[in-house]
Amino acid sequence: MNRVEARLEIFDFAGLHVLTNRTTVEESKDRYSISMDLDTRGLARVFVDLTSHSEVHGRLGTNTARPEAYRAEVRRNGNDRHYAVDYRGDGAVINASVAPAVGKPVLSSAEQIRGIVDQLTAYFVLERQLAQSGRCALVVPVFDGSGLYNVRFTDIKPETLSADDYQNFTGPTRLCEVSREEIRVDQDGDTYRRGRI
């Protein structure tokens, strides 16, 4: 079993601490599990007070990662949301539940949701592809219990980082642009649309 634990501290352009991300990934020959905790920090809490715990476990194939169960507990600006999505081996959703206050049907048509993954698995699939090919180009369909969307990863020009006050790494990096393409809008409606990793 391989286990990787990461803690990322996110700062804005002015150097203000805005977010802490703690992620654990465990991978064996044919299984994986991921857990992630997010917490906004400092002044960022005035705008978005977020505490989130999400986890997924599933099976690994030669070039695939198929989730079996995804769970998330999110507290955003005083509102609690709970998500649970269970998957069959072919990627079809067999059970999905969210807080009753959401008010809209959770599932879309079977054609839209077959082969989807959760958001943690989407980034895990990207990480595995980067390790194998060094390329970002990938589109992953995601259903997180509320929103149904594609996450599109695109290669952009690499950069060379220098050590600074926030990190010690020096050297070339691979950059991916990330965009979220809505198929069915998240009930919150307030999430990222584009970014870089």
Summary of the structure (lengths in Angstrom):
residues: 197
radius of gyration: 17.2
end to end distance: 26.3
largest distance: 48.7
contacts: 558
relative contact order: 0.11
helix: 13%
strand: 54%
